Amino acid sequence: MRLNLHEKKHLLEGMLRIRCFSERVCLLAEEGSENVMECKDTGKEAVATGISSVLRHGDTIMSTGRGCEFLLARGEEVHRLLAEGKGQGMHYPMSATSADLGIFGANVMAGVGAAFVHRRAGRGDVSVIHLDEGLTKEESVREMMCMAETWELPAVFVLEKRQDLQTSIEDSCGWVNRSCFVDGVDVLAVRETAWLAVERARHGGGPTWVECRLPPDMEKPEKHDPIVRLKAQLMKLGMSENDYYIIEGNVHEAIEQGVDVWKAGEAGKQAEKDIGTETGGLFPSRQKTSFLWYSTGRRMSR
């Protein structure tokens, strides 16, 4: 699927949004903010951005532990992510199409369930299930993968795998004929591979395993920076340095606006706590709301 310069700039903006959010959260933690999660996704922006770019509104993404980047790539509001600070990066809000579950492996079961619902609905929607290296050896996860294969569910399993680790498709179901391997720091390659897998699932081809291979030294992202790589490609296509700075500035401004909204909500909650009230501010207490608070767009009583 060929992209024009404008569409590639949109991918660059998506990766910058994830990077800027991660850096801003680190600054908030250094400033002493108590209710803020850890979101260390530097160097992994290409996977979330590339995969999310081929999804449509009805498609779902289920992640575990590191789903911050996928939620940002799908347009989740910054202040809502920051409001989930007590999860410390292991649990983010559930919307109608995206969720990050803190229970190890729960996202696979939820994702396969979503794929089953998509098939029954017959609208051609797809369920994307994000995995990390440790999940593929879980027996319950293998069972869910085999179920998706047996029923030919519209699912795409996405593994972020460092090249120095042995976890791979051979550790799960062995879907050799439905496996894709791609450079996890090349957003254009990730997008192309994801598009093929999603279209296969959307048209009844069953599940696909997409393995996004990351360099072993991810603690040094400057050596394999997906943003720098895409920026260099766009510069050859006619994007100027000034265009890049405009995109980066707009992203920083949007992140700061979200942080300001979140801080205002935190101040409101603290003020109410001081006077002994139960709810208020921009983010009311969720003790009286259900787990699906975000999925419906309104508060649901238990």
C-alpha positions as CSV (number, residue, x, y, z in Angstrom):
1,M,0.0,0.0,0.0
2,R,1.7,3.2,-1.2
3,L,1.5,6.3,0.9
4,N,1.9,9.9,-0.1
5,L,4.0,12.4,1.7
6,H,1.1,13.7,3.8
7,E,0.2,10.3,5.0
8,K,3.8,9.6,6.0
9,K,3.9,12.8,7.9
10,H,0.8,11.6,9.8
11,L,2.8,8.5,10.8
12,L,5.7,10.7,11.9
13,E,3.3,12.8,14.0
14,G,1.9,9.7,15.6
15,M,5.3,8.5,16.7
16,L,6.2,11.9,18.0
17,R,3.0,11.9,20.1
18,I,4.0,8.7,21.8
19,R,7.6,9.9,22.3
20,C,6.6,13.3,23.7
21,F,4.1,11.7,26.1
22,S,6.6,9.3,27.4
23,E,9.2,12.0,28.0
24,R,6.6,14.3,29.6
25,V,5.5,11.5,32.0
26,C,9.1,11.0,33.1
27,L,9.4,14.7,33.8
28,L,6.2,14.6,35.9
29,A,7.7,11.7,37.9
30,E,10.9,13.7,38.5
31,E,8.8,16.7,39.6
32,G,7.3,14.4,42.3
33,S,3.8,13.7,40.9
34,E,2.5,10.8,42.9
35,N,-0.4,9.7,40.7
36,V,1.5,9.2,37.4
37,M,2.3,6.0,35.6
38,E,5.5,4.9,34.0
39,C,5.4,4.8,30.2
40,K,8.8,3.9,28.8
41,D,8.1,3.3,25.2
42,T,11.1,5.0,23.6
43,G,12.2,3.2,20.5
44,K,8.9,1.2,20.1
45,E,6.8,3.9,18.6
46,A,6.9,2.3,15.1
47,V,5.0,-0.8,16.1
48,A,2.0,0.9,17.7
49,T,1.8,3.7,15.1
50,G,2.2,1.3,12.1
51,I,-0.4,-1.2,13.3
52,S,-3.0,1.4,14.5
53,S,-2.8,3.3,11.2
54,V,-4.4,0.4,9.3
55,L,-7.3,-0.1,11.7
56,R,-10.7,1.3,11.3
57,H,-13.1,2.5,14.0
58,G,-14.7,-0.9,14.8
59,D,-11.5,-2.8,15.2
60,T,-10.2,-3.5,18.7
61,I,-6.8,-3.6,20.3
62,M,-6.1,-5.5,23.6
63,S,-2.8,-5.0,25.2
64,T,-1.1,-5.9,28.5
65,G,1.3,-3.9,30.6
66,R,2.7,-1.8,27.8
67,G,-0.4,-0.6,26.0
68,C,0.1,3.2,26.5
69,E,1.6,3.6,23.0
70,F,-1.4,1.8,21.3
71,L,-3.9,4.0,23.1
72,L,-2.0,7.1,22.1
73,A,-1.7,5.9,18.5
74,R,-5.5,5.5,18.4
75,G,-6.1,9.0,19.6
76,E,-6.8,8.5,23.3
77,E,-6.8,11.8,25.2
78,V,-3.7,12.6,27.2
79,H,-5.4,13.7,30.4
80,R,-7.4,10.4,30.5
81,L,-4.2,8.4,30.3
82,L,-2.6,10.5,33.0
83,A,-5.7,10.0,35.2
84,E,-4.9,6.3,35.4
85,G,-1.8,7.0,37.4
86,K,-2.5,4.4,40.1
87,G,-2.1,1.7,37.6
88,Q,1.6,2.6,37.3
89,G,1.7,1.8,33.6
90,M,0.0,-1.6,34.0
91,H,-3.6,-0.6,33.4
92,Y,-5.0,2.1,31.2
93,P,-8.6,3.1,30.4
94,M,-10.9,0.9,28.4
95,S,-12.6,2.6,25.5
96,A,-15.0,1.1,23.0
97,T,-12.1,-0.2,20.9
98,S,-8.9,-0.3,23.0
99,A,-7.9,-1.6,26.4
100,D,-4.7,-2.3,28.4
101,L,-5.3,-5.0,31.0
102,G,-2.9,-5.3,34.0
103,I,-3.6,-9.1,34.5
104,F,-0.9,-11.1,32.8
105,G,-2.4,-12.7,29.7
106,A,-5.9,-11.4,30.3
107,N,-5.7,-9.3,27.1
108,V,-5.3,-12.5,25.0
109,M,-8.5,-14.0,26.3
110,A,-10.3,-10.6,25.9
111,G,-8.9,-10.2,22.4
112,V,-9.9,-13.6,21.2
113,G,-13.4,-13.0,22.7
114,A,-13.6,-9.7,20.8
115,A,-12.6,-11.5,17.6
116,F,-15.4,-14.0,18.2
117,V,-17.8,-11.2,18.6
118,H,-16.5,-9.5,15.4
119,R,-17.1,-12.7,13.5
120,R,-20.6,-13.1,14.8
121,A,-21.4,-9.5,14.0
122,G,-20.3,-9.9,10.4
123,R,-19.1,-6.4,10.0
124,G,-15.5,-7.3,9.0
125,D,-13.9,-5.9,12.1
126,V,-10.6,-7.3,13.4
127,S,-9.2,-7.8,16.9
128,V,-5.5,-7.0,17.4
129,I,-3.8,-8.7,20.4
130,H,-0.5,-7.2,21.6
131,L,1.9,-9.6,23.3
132,D,5.2,-9.4,25.0
133,E,7.9,-12.0,25.2
134,G,6.8,-13.8,28.3
135,L,3.2,-14.4,27.3
136,T,3.8,-17.0,24.5
137,K,4.8,-19.7,27.0
138,E,1.6,-19.3,29.1
139,E,-0.6,-22.4,28.6
140,S,-3.8,-20.3,28.7
141,V,-2.5,-18.0,26.1
142,R,-1.6,-21.0,23.8
143,E,-5.1,-22.3,24.2
144,M,-6.6,-19.0,23.1
145,M,-4.3,-18.9,20.1
146,C,-5.3,-22.4,19.1
147,M,-9.0,-21.5,19.6
148,A,-8.5,-18.5,17.3
149,E,-6.8,-20.8,14.7
150,T,-9.5,-23.5,14.9
151,W,-12.4,-21.2,14.5
152,E,-10.6,-19.0,12.0
153,L,-11.3,-15.8,14.0
154,P,-10.4,-12.4,12.7
155,A,-7.5,-11.8,15.0
156,V,-3.9,-10.5,14.6
157,F,-1.4,-11.4,17.3
158,V,1.4,-8.8,17.5
159,L,4.6,-9.7,19.4
160,E,7.3,-7.2,20.2
161,K,10.4,-9.3,20.4
162,R,14.0,-8.3,21.0
163,Q,16.3,-10.1,18.6
164,D,18.5,-11.4,21.5
165,L,15.6,-13.4,23.0
166,Q,14.5,-16.8,21.9
167,T,10.7,-16.3,22.2
168,S,9.1,-16.7,18.8
169,I,6.3,-18.3,16.9
170,E,7.9,-21.7,17.5
171,D,7.0,-21.3,21.2
172,S,3.3,-21.0,20.5
173,C,1.1,-22.7,17.9
174,G,3.6,-23.0,15.0
175,W,1.5,-21.1,12.4
176,V,4.4,-21.0,10.0
177,N,2.1,-20.3,7.0
178,R,0.4,-17.4,8.8
179,S,3.5,-15.8,10.3
180,C,5.0,-12.4,9.4
181,F,8.3,-11.1,10.6
182,V,9.1,-7.4,10.3
183,D,11.7,-4.8,11.4
184,G,10.0,-3.3,14.5
185,V,11.7,0.1,14.1
186,D,10.6,0.7,10.5
187,V,7.1,2.2,10.7
188,L,6.5,1.8,7.0
189,A,7.4,-1.9,7.0
190,V,5.3,-2.5,10.1
191,R,2.3,-0.7,8.4
192,E,2.6,-2.8,5.2
193,T,2.8,-6.1,7.1
194,A,0.0,-5.1,9.4
195,W,-2.2,-4.1,6.5
196,L,-1.7,-7.5,4.9
197,A,-2.5,-9.3,8.2
198,V,-5.6,-7.2,9.0
199,E,-7.0,-7.5,5.4
200,R,-6.5,-11.3,5.6
201,A,-8.4,-11.4,8.9
202,R,-11.1,-9.0,7.7
203,H,-11.9,-11.2,4.7
204,G,-12.2,-14.5,6.5
205,G,-8.5,-15.7,6.3
206,G,-8.2,-16.4,10.0
207,P,-5.6,-15.2,12.5
208,T,-2.0,-14.1,11.7
209,W,1.1,-13.8,13.9
210,V,3.1,-10.6,13.3
211,E,6.5,-10.6,15.0
212,C,8.0,-7.2,15.2
213,R,11.7,-7.7,15.8
214,L,13.4,-5.0,17.9
215,P,17.2,-4.5,18.3
216,P,18.8,-6.0,21.4
217,D,20.1,-2.7,22.7
218,M,16.7,-0.9,23.1
219,E,18.1,0.9,26.1
220,K,20.1,2.9,23.5
221,P,17.3,4.0,21.1
222,E,19.5,6.6,19.4
223,K,21.1,3.8,17.5
224,H,17.8,2.5,16.1
225,D,15.4,5.5,16.4
226,P,12.2,4.9,14.3
227,I,11.5,8.7,14.3
228,V,15.0,9.6,13.0
229,R,14.7,6.9,10.3
230,L,11.3,8.1,9.0
231,K,12.4,11.7,9.2
232,A,15.4,11.0,7.0
233,Q,13.1,9.3,4.5
234,L,10.7,12.2,4.4
235,M,13.5,14.7,4.0
236,K,14.4,12.9,0.8
237,L,10.8,13.2,-0.4
238,G,10.7,17.0,0.1
239,M,9.9,17.6,3.7
240,S,11.8,20.5,5.1
241,E,13.4,20.9,8.5
242,N,10.9,23.6,9.3
243,D,8.0,21.3,8.5
244,Y,9.4,18.8,11.0
245,Y,9.7,21.4,13.7
246,I,6.1,22.5,13.1
247,I,4.9,19.0,13.5
248,E,7.0,18.5,16.6
249,G,5.8,21.8,18.1
250,N,2.1,21.0,17.5
251,V,2.6,17.7,19.2
252,H,4.3,19.2,22.2
253,E,1.6,21.8,22.5
254,A,-1.2,19.2,22.5
255,I,0.6,17.1,25.1
256,E,1.1,20.1,27.4
257,Q,-2.6,21.0,27.0
258,G,-3.5,17.5,28.1
259,V,-1.1,17.7,31.1
260,D,-2.7,21.0,32.1
261,V,-6.2,19.5,32.1
262,W,-4.9,16.5,34.1
263,K,-3.3,18.8,36.7
264,A,-6.5,20.8,37.0
265,G,-8.3,17.6,37.8
266,E,-5.7,16.5,40.3
267,A,-6.0,19.8,42.1
268,G,-9.8,19.5,42.2
269,K,-9.6,16.0,43.7
270,Q,-7.1,17.1,46.3
271,A,-9.3,20.1,47.3
272,E,-12.3,17.8,47.7
273,K,-10.2,15.3,49.7
274,D,-9.2,18.2,52.1
275,I,-12.8,19.1,52.8
276,G,-14.0,15.5,53.0
277,T,-16.2,15.2,49.9
278,E,-16.4,12.0,47.9
279,T,-16.5,13.1,44.3
280,G,-15.8,16.1,42.1
281,G,-13.1,17.8,39.9
282,L,-12.6,16.7,36.4
283,F,-12.1,13.1,37.3
284,P,-14.7,11.9,39.8
285,S,-14.1,9.0,42.2
286,R,-14.6,5.7,40.4
287,Q,-15.5,3.8,43.5
288,K,-19.1,4.2,42.4
289,T,-18.6,3.4,38.8
290,S,-18.1,0.1,36.9
291,F,-15.0,-1.2,35.1
292,L,-16.7,-0.1,31.8
293,W,-16.7,3.5,32.8
294,Y,-14.8,4.5,29.6
295,S,-16.4,1.9,27.2
296,T,-19.8,3.6,27.1
297,G,-18.8,7.2,27.5
298,R,-21.0,7.6,30.5
299,R,-20.9,6.5,34.1
300,M,-22.5,3.2,34.9
301,S,-23.5,2.3,38.4
302,R,-22.4,-1.0,39.8
